[in-house]
Amino acid sequence: MDVPGNWWESFFNGVAVDLWLKAIPQSLTEMEADLIVHALQPAAGAELLDVPCGCGRLAHALATRGYRVTGVDLSEESLGHARRAGDTVSWEWRDMRDLPWPARFDGAYCFGNSFGYLDDVGNETFLRSVAATLKPGGTFVLETPMVAESAWLTVKERSWWKVDDIHLLAANRFDPATGRMDFEYTFVSGGRVEVRLGSHRVYTYRQLVELLTAAGFSDVVGLTRTTGYGTDPQAVSGAKLEPYRMGATTLVLIARREVRDADD
């Protein structure tokens, strides 16, 4: 696969956005919002950052619970769907590394397989940017299935999904020389076929902890959730976080922005 280095700039439009809107049931969104609240432990009315926010499903759910949420995304189409909900979320069209709010937020989160799109420098810059937006002691939650200890055991070379009237064939190939999982998505919808390429950087658990620490975080804890993605509402009830284990579907890292002494 010859994946462009900036594939994520144009990937999230049209059928890819349509599929994402249909793929996640509201019950799963509410469950994930519960997990985020549990991880961040935000005070009532706390200010939270959702980056990247996509179509805003988690930002909407948390705003409904009384939190002040800012959602950042580079997909204008996704943000268009987010804005149509008409709630109190502040939507920002910008690169996920471009976060000009020093020490503003009480907590931040990155959910939905959204980490690792960039090259190593870009991913490091993103984490530093998130840290800079948090108040000292603020908490960040990073969820990713693309941790090596999970991806190498759970990602299939080929798999099919059907979401409503959209069929998706995913073909994955790991390149050990670059540490990236390249993918080819073939969407079939309404008699049309579209092929799109993308790539995720796959880090080991230890590498992710080191990246977070270098970015200014401390007290990093690795967890997983007892349920993953799906379309059966009954399958997401009663979800909880438990210690991360080899081969778990996803990794949830919780980290705190370091509180430095005034003399540092």
C-alpha positions in Angstrom: 0.0 0.0 0.0 1.3 3.5 -0.9 -0.4 5.5 1.9 0.0 9.3 1.7 1.7 10.8 4.8 -1.3 13.2 5.2 -4.0 10.6 4.5 -6.1 11.8 7.5 -6.6 15.2 6.0 -9.0 13.9 3.3 -10.1 10.5 4.6 -13.0 11.7 6.8 -15.7 12.7 4.4 -18.6 11.1 2.5 -19.1 7.4 3.1 -16.5 7.2 5.8 -18.4 9.7 7.9 -21.8 8.1 7.0 -20.5 4.7 8.3 -19.2 6.2 11.5 -22.5 8.0 12.2 -24.3 4.7 11.9 -21.8 2.3 13.5 -22.0 3.3 17.1 -25.3 2.9 19.1 -26.2 5.5 21.6 -26.0 2.9 24.4 -22.2 2.5 23.6 -21.7 6.3 23.5 -23.3 6.6 26.9 -21.2 3.8 28.2 -18.0 5.4 26.9 -19.1 8.8 28.4 -19.5 7.0 31.8 -15.9 5.6 31.5 -14.5 9.0 30.6 -16.2 10.5 33.7 -15.0 7.7 35.8 -11.4 8.2 34.5 -11.3 12.0 34.6 -13.3 12.4 37.9 -14.2 16.0 36.8 -16.0 18.3 39.2 -19.5 19.4 38.3 -19.4 21.9 35.4 -15.7 21.1 34.7 -14.2 22.2 31.3 -13.2 19.2 29.1 -11.4 18.9 25.7 -12.4 16.3 23.1 -9.6 15.9 20.5 -10.3 14.8 17.8 -14.0 14.9 18.3 -15.3 13.5 15.0 -19.1 14.0 14.7 -19.2 14.9 18.4 -21.0 12.0 19.9 -19.0 11.9 23.1 -18.9 15.7 23.4 -22.7 15.8 23.1 -23.1 13.1 25.8 -20.8 14.9 28.2 -22.4 18.3 27.6 -25.7 16.8 28.4 -24.3 15.9 31.8 -23.4 19.5 32.5 -19.7 19.6 31.5 -18.4 22.5 29.3 -16.8 20.7 26.3 -14.7 22.0 23.5 -14.5 19.6 20.5 -11.6 19.8 18.0 -11.5 18.2 14.6 -10.1 18.8 11.1 -13.0 17.2 9.2 -15.4 20.0 8.3 -18.1 17.4 7.4 -17.8 15.7 10.8 -18.0 19.1 12.5 -21.1 20.0 10.4 -22.9 17.0 11.8 -21.7 17.9 15.3 -23.0 21.4 15.1 -26.5 20.4 14.0 -27.2 19.0 17.5 -27.5 22.6 18.7 -26.1 22.0 22.2 -23.6 24.0 24.2 -20.4 22.4 22.9 -17.8 24.8 21.5 -16.6 23.3 18.1 -13.2 24.1 16.7 -12.0 23.3 13.2 -8.3 22.8 13.5 -5.5 20.3 13.5 -5.3 18.1 16.6 -1.9 19.5 17.4 -3.1 23.1 17.2 -4.5 23.6 20.7 -4.1 27.3 21.7 -5.5 27.2 25.2 -2.7 27.0 27.8 -3.7 25.5 31.2 -7.4 25.9 30.5 -9.0 22.5 30.7 -9.7 20.3 33.8 -9.6 17.2 31.7 -9.1 15.9 28.1 -9.7 12.7 26.2 -8.8 11.1 22.8 -11.2 8.2 22.0 -12.4 6.3 19.0 -9.1 4.9 17.5 -8.0 8.5 16.8 -4.4 8.3 18.0 -1.4 7.4 15.9 -2.4 8.9 12.5 0.6 11.2 12.5 4.3 10.4 12.2 6.4 10.0 15.4 7.1 13.8 15.7 3.5 14.6 15.1 2.2 12.1 17.7 4.7 13.5 20.2 3.6 17.1 19.4 0.0 16.1 19.9 0.6 14.8 23.3 2.6 17.8 24.3 -0.1 20.1 23.0 -2.8 18.3 25.0 -0.6 18.5 28.2 -0.2 22.2 27.7 -4.0 22.7 27.6 -4.5 21.1 31.0 -4.4 22.8 34.3 -1.6 21.3 36.5 -3.0 18.1 37.9 -5.5 17.8 35.0 -6.2 14.3 33.7 -5.9 13.0 30.1 -7.5 9.7 28.9 -6.1 8.1 25.7 -7.9 5.1 24.2 -6.3 3.1 21.4 -6.6 -0.4 20.0 -3.3 0.2 18.2 -1.0 -0.7 21.0 1.3 -3.5 19.9 0.3 -6.0 22.7 -3.3 -5.7 21.4 -3.0 -5.1 17.7 -0.7 -7.9 16.9 -3.2 -10.4 18.4 -6.5 -8.9 17.5 -6.2 -7.1 14.1 -7.1 -9.5 11.2 -5.5 -9.3 7.8 -9.0 -9.0 6.3 -12.4 -8.5 7.8 -15.9 -7.5 6.7 -18.5 -5.3 8.4 -22.0 -4.3 7.4 -23.5 -1.2 9.0 -27.0 -0.4 7.8 -26.7 -0.2 4.0 -22.9 0.2 4.0 -20.5 -2.7 3.5 -16.8 -2.3 4.5 -13.9 -4.6 3.7 -10.8 -3.8 5.7 -7.4 -5.1 4.6 -4.5 -4.5 7.1 -0.8 -4.9 6.7 1.8 -4.3 9.4 5.1 -2.9 8.3 7.7 -3.8 11.0 10.3 -1.4 9.5 8.1 1.6 10.1 6.0 0.3 13.0 2.8 1.2 11.1 -0.4 -0.7 10.4 -1.4 0.4 6.9 -5.0 -0.3 5.9 -7.1 -0.3 2.8 -10.9 0.3 3.3 -13.3 -0.6 0.5 -16.7 0.9 1.1 -19.7 -0.4 -0.9 -22.8 1.7 -0.6 -25.7 2.5 -3.0 -24.0 0.6 -5.8 -20.8 2.7 -5.5 -17.4 1.4 -4.5 -14.8 3.6 -2.8 -11.3 2.6 -1.8 -9.4 4.7 0.8 -6.0 4.2 2.4 -4.8 5.1 5.8 -2.2 4.2 8.5 -1.7 4.0 12.2 1.5 4.1 14.2 1.6 1.0 16.4 3.5 1.7 19.7 4.2 -0.8 22.5 2.7 -0.2 25.9 6.0 0.9 27.2 6.6 3.3 24.3 3.2 5.0 24.9 4.0 5.5 28.6 7.4 7.0 27.7 5.7 9.3 25.2 3.2 10.5 27.8 6.0 11.0 30.4 8.1 13.0 27.9 5.1 15.1 27.1 4.7 16.2 30.7 2.4 13.6 32.2 2.9 11.4 35.2 1.1 8.7 37.1 0.2 6.8 33.9 -2.2 3.9 34.4 -3.1 1.3 31.8 -6.6 -0.2 31.8 -8.9 -1.9 29.4 -12.7 -2.0 29.2 -14.7 -5.1 29.6 -16.7 -4.5 26.4 -15.6 -3.2 23.0 -17.3 -1.8 20.0 -20.5 -3.4 18.7 -24.0 -2.8 17.6 -25.9 -4.8 20.2 -27.1 -2.5 23.0 -27.3 -5.4 25.4 -23.6 -6.1 24.9 -22.5 -2.7 26.3 -24.4 -2.7 29.6 -22.5 -2.8 32.8 -19.1 -2.0 31.2 -16.2 -1.2 33.5 -12.4 -0.6 33.4 -10.0 -3.3 34.6 -6.2 -3.6 34.5 -4.8 -3.9 30.9 -3.8 -7.4 29.8 -2.1 -8.8 26.7 -4.5 -9.2 23.8 -7.2 -7.0 25.2 -9.3 -5.2 22.5 -8.2 -1.8 23.5 -5.9 0.1 25.9 -7.1 3.0 28.0 -4.3 5.1 29.4 -5.0 7.6 32.2 -2.3 10.2 32.9 -2.1 13.3 35.0 -0.4 16.6 33.9 2.6 17.0 36.2 2.3 19.6 38.9 5.7 21.3 39.0 7.0 23.4 41.9 7.2 27.2 41.3 11.0 27.0 41.3 11.1 24.3 38.5 
